[in-house]
């Protein structure tokens, strides 16, 4: 118990709490922070090469992975990167406790946030991203309830995949005292999420679906459909029909 009359005790407890939110323990914290200080800022191909070699001391890397300068990692030993993974400058990965797994050749773009941050003991927390995926600029994936993303899934800029929700059942109590629900989100293969789309907790997005820009998905999305709106609804089925007008496809 912290003694409010003893500022030294308060400071020590605050420091312990801070480290507990950053790494598994103090030695891990010191090792990770030392490497970030030494090579986390180094630019260009030189920095990518140094991090590819030295970050193996603190995280799981299969084959070669490219990590740009300024990538923020917390609980790095819970991060698994596949061969050919690319983390762009300004990305932030917070992996405790069940980890972040990113498959081969997948890309996490500038400013994206992959955030597990589960200190409530929720059993299914974690983020798993398949192969050949793209997490767009400034997208947010929160994995307290578990987020599973298949292969060849693209998120456009500013998308949000939020596998956690607050409880508001009791009007007499502040919502922060009522707990959370965390059912999890599944996004199957070959899905495209448009810019600013939001996928809420408990949703499954079927294979080959498209979520239009700005849509808020609150229910399951059938495979091979286009959904849009707030809340999102099916606006088109993808049947392989010939295009109505000529298009130049690259």
SULBELNOR-V779636 format. One record per backbone hydrogen bond with DSSP energy under -1.0 kcal/mol. CO is the residue of the C=O (numbers start at 1). NH is the residue of the N-H. E is the energy in kcal/mol with one decimal. If there is no record, write none. Layout:
{{CO & NH & E} {CO & NH & E}}
This chain:
{{3 & 6 & -2.0} {6 & 10 & -2.0} {7 & 11 & -2.4} {8 & 12 & -2.3} {9 & 13 & -2.6} {10 & 14 & -2.2} {11 & 15 & -2.2} {12 & 16 & -2.4} {13 & 17 & -2.4} {14 & 18 & -2.3} {15 & 19 & -2.3} {16 & 20 & -2.4} {17 & 21 & -1.3} {19 & 22 & -1.6} {19 & 23 & -2.2} {22 & 75 & -1.7} {25 & 29 & -2.4} {26 & 30 & -2.7} {27 & 31 & -2.4} {28 & 32 & -2.8} {29 & 33 & -2.7} {30 & 34 & -1.9} {31 & 35 & -2.0} {32 & 36 & -2.4} {33 & 37 & -2.2} {34 & 38 & -2.2} {35 & 39 & -2.9} {36 & 40 & -1.3} {40 & 70 & -2.1} {43 & 47 & -1.8} {44 & 48 & -1.8} {45 & 49 & -2.5} {46 & 50 & -2.4} {47 & 51 & -2.7} {48 & 52 & -2.2} {49 & 53 & -1.5} {50 & 54 & -3.1} {51 & 55 & -2.2} {54 & 57 & -2.0} {55 & 58 & -1.5} {55 & 59 & -1.6} {60 & 81 & -2.8} {64 & 84 & -4.0} {66 & 87 & -2.6} {68 & 71 & -1.0} {72 & 93 & -2.6} {74 & 95 & -2.1} {75 & 78 & -2.3} {76 & 79 & -2.0} {78 & 100 & -2.0} {79 & 60 & -2.2} {80 & 102 & -2.8} {81 & 62 & -2.8} {82 & 85 & -1.7} {83 & 105 & -2.0} {85 & 66 & -2.8} {86 & 108 & -2.8} {87 & 68 & -2.6} {88 & 91 & -1.8} {91 & 72 & -2.7} {92 & 114 & -2.9} {93 & 74 & -2.3} {94 & 116 & -2.9} {95 & 99 & -1.9} {96 & 118 & -1.0} {99 & 127 & -2.0} {100 & 80 & -3.0} {101 & 129 & -3.2} {102 & 82 & -2.2} {103 & 106 & -1.6} {104 & 132 & -2.4} {106 & 86 & -2.2} {107 & 135 & -2.8} {108 & 88 & -3.1} {109 & 112 & -1.9} {110 & 138 & -1.6} {112 & 92 & -2.5} {113 & 141 & -2.8} {114 & 94 & -2.7} {115 & 143 & -2.5} {126 & 147 & -2.4} {127 & 101 & -2.8} {128 & 149 & -3.1} {129 & 103 & -1.8} {131 & 152 & -2.9} {133 & 107 & -2.5} {134 & 155 & -2.6} {135 & 109 & -2.8} {136 & 139 & -1.8} {137 & 158 & -2.4} {139 & 113 & -2.9} {140 & 161 & -2.9} {141 & 115 & -3.1} {142 & 163 & -2.4} {143 & 126 & -2.6} {146 & 185 & -2.4} {147 & 128 & -2.7} {148 & 187 & -2.9} {149 & 130 & -1.0} {150 & 130 & -1.1} {151 & 190 & -2.5} {153 & 134 & -2.4} {154 & 193 & -2.8} {156 & 159 & -1.1} {157 & 196 & -1.7} {159 & 140 & -2.5} {160 & 199 & -2.9} {161 & 142 & -2.8} {162 & 164 & -1.0} {163 & 145 & -1.6} {165 & 181 & -2.6} {170 & 173 & -1.5} {174 & 177 & -2.0} {175 & 178 & -1.5} {179 & 167 & -1.8} {181 & 165 & -2.3} {184 & 202 & -1.4} {185 & 148 & -2.4} {186 & 205 & -2.7} {187 & 150 & -2.6} {189 & 208 & -2.2} {191 & 154 & -2.3} {192 & 211 & -2.7} {193 & 156 & -2.3} {194 & 197 & -1.9} {195 & 214 & -1.5} {197 & 160 & -2.6} {198 & 217 & -3.5} {199 & 162 & -2.5} {200 & 203 & -1.0} {203 & 186 & -2.0} {204 & 221 & -2.5} {205 & 188 & -2.7} {206 & 209 & -1.6} {207 & 224 & -2.1} {209 & 192 & -1.9} {210 & 227 & -2.5} {211 & 194 & -3.1} {212 & 215 & -1.9} {215 & 198 & -2.9} {216 & 232 & -2.8} {217 & 200 & -2.4} {221 & 206 & -2.3} {224 & 238 & -3.0} {225 & 210 & -2.6} {226 & 235 & -3.1} {226 & 236 & -1.3} {227 & 212 & -3.2} {228 & 233 & -2.0} {229 & 216 & -2.1} {233 & 228 & -2.0} {236 & 226 & -3.0}}
